[in-house]
Amino acid sequence: MRLGVGVNIMAKINKVAKILEDSGAYKEGHFVLTSGRHSLQYVDKFMFLSRPKFVVEIAKMIKKRINKSSIDYDVIVGPTQGGSILAYELARQTGRKYFIAEKTVEGRVIKRGGEIREGTRFLIIDDIYTTGKSIDETIKAVEEFGGEVSTIFVIIDRSNKDFKDKLKEGCLYTYSGTASWMYWLYGMDLEDFEEKDCPVCKGK
């Protein structure tokens, strides 16, 4: 699905692709991602996260996957900004408590919402997975808060892993000795580059 080929096609069979199409979130051009890498394609997550009907629909999809896979967890946590929006709606639909992993100069921290018992199982939810930095920081925040990571959910996987792996339902995610199962709703084959390798920058 490079250069947008497939987003329109997949919209017929994948609900997340349909949301990207309907919200206008998928864009083509020259973009510098949060990671600092460059890309010719971009998913503007706030085009759908700012519209409650899409957030509700996405949370329903996640809840269905949770029930299908019998995922065991106690509470939900999402990193700011997108993950916290999704965490609230999933908490509303499941009746679970949610926390926010807030960004600081040292990383991420959970500092609001009260205390938890040691070993509380957290379900992490985030919007788009590219390098995994926000997921790693959230795992660390959960552990420093006294919790354990049960499962990780992302809406879109646009990482550099082989596309055939993105067609699977999930994979084992390991960070600093912590291994959790990570699921995604939609895998996108979008290239990104170091600045020195970006075809647009090289052409200037």
N, C-alpha and C positions, 0 to 999 in steps of 0.2 A: 504493500500500500504506500509506495513512495510517491511523492509529489501529489498526494491527494487521491491517487488512483486507488479505489477500494473503499474509501470512506462513504461515497454515495452508494456504492454497490452493497457494502456491509450494512448500511442503514436499513436495508430491506429485511435483514435477518438478525441483526444485533441491536438491542434496545439502547445501549450506550452510544453506538455509532449514530443511531437515529437522533438521540439527544444532541450530539455534536453537530449534526446537520441542521436540526431545527433551531438550535440556539445560535448558530453562526460561530461556534467556538473554534472550529478548525480553520487555520489560516496558513497562507503560503507567502513567503517573502524572505527576508533576512532577519534573524532574531538571535539575540544573545540570551541564553537561558540563565536561570538562577545559579547554576553550577559554573557559569563562565564559558561553557561550550557554545558553539555557534550551530544554528540549524536553519534549514530552508523551510521547515514546517513548524508550526506552533499550535498548541492547544491552549486557548485562553480560557482557563477554568472558570473564571468569574462570569463568563458569558452564560454558564448554566448554574453555577453556584449562587448567583444573585437572583435566581428565579425559583421560588419555593416549589413550584410544581415539578421541576426537574430534580431538585434535592429530595423531595418526597419519593419520587419514582426510583431514584438510585438507592435510597435507603431500603425500599421494599425489596429490591433485587438482592441486596446484601443480606437482609433478614431471611429471605428465602434460601440463600446459599448456606447461611448459618444453620438453619433448621435441617436442610438436606444433608449437611455434613456432620450434624450432631456436635457442633463446636461447643466446648465447655468454657465459659468465662463468667466473670462476676461483674465487671464494670468496663466502660469504654473510655478510650482516650484518643484525642486527635491533636496533631500539631497545628499551630496557627499558620496560615489563616484558614485555608480550605478544609483541612482535616477537622478543625474545631466546629465548623458549620455542619459537616457530615456527622460528627460525633453527637451533636445535639439532636439531630433528626432521628438518627438510629436509636438513641436513648429514648426519645419520645415514643417511637414505635415499639420498642422492646420492653419499656418500663425499667430499664437499667439506669444506674447513675453514670454520669459521664464527667470526665476531667479534660482539661486543656493543657497541652505541653507548650508552654510559652517560650518564645525565643528571647535569649539574653546574650550578652557579649561572650559568656562562657559556654553557651550551648542552649539546651532547653531544660526547663524546670517545671514541675507540677507544684504549684504553691497555693492553689485555691480549691475550695470544695470540701475541706475538712480532712480528717485523718482516715486511714484505712487499717485493717488488720494485716499483719505481716503475711505475705504469701497470697494476697488478693490477686486474682487472675485478670489481667487486662487484655482487652481486644483493641488493637491499634487500628485506626482507620485514617487513610490519607487519600488525597485526590490523584496525583500523577506521580508515578515512580520513574525516575530517570537515573540518578546516581545512587540513591538510597541514603543520602545524607540526613534528611529529615527523619527517616525511619530509624536510622542508627541513633540519632540524638534523642528520639522519643523512647527507644528501648532503654537507653542510659538513664533518662529521667524517671522512667517507671521503676527501674531497679533502685535508684537512689531514693525514691519515695517509699520503698519497702514492698513493692509489688513484683509480680512475675508476668512475663508476656506469654499469653496463651496463643494468640493468633494475630496475624497481620492481614488487613484488607486494603487494597488500593483499587481505585476505579479504573485507571488506565496504566498499563505497563508500556512505557515508551523507551525502555532501557536498551542497551546495546547487545543484549543476549540474542542468540539465534532466534529468528522469527518462529521457527517450528516449535521452540520451547514455549513461546507466548501463546500458542494454540492450546496448551494444556490448561488445566484449571488452577494449578498452583505449583509451588516448589518449596523446598526447605530453605529457609533464610537464616543465615548464621551471622552473628555479630558478637565479637569479643567473647566467644565461648558459649553464647546463648543461641540456641537453635529453636526456631518457631516456624510453623507452616504459614506461608504467605499465599493469599489468593488474589486474583484480579478479575475484573468483569470484562475487560477488553484489552487485547494486545495490539499495539500499533507499531508498524515497521517504519519508524521515522529516523533518518540519519542525523547525527550531530557530529561536530568536529572540534578539534582544538583550533584556536584562531589562526594559527599558521597553516592549517590544512583546509580552512574554509574556502570553498570555490569562489564565493562572492568577494571575500577579502583579497584573495590571490589575484582576482581579476581587476582590482583597483589600480 
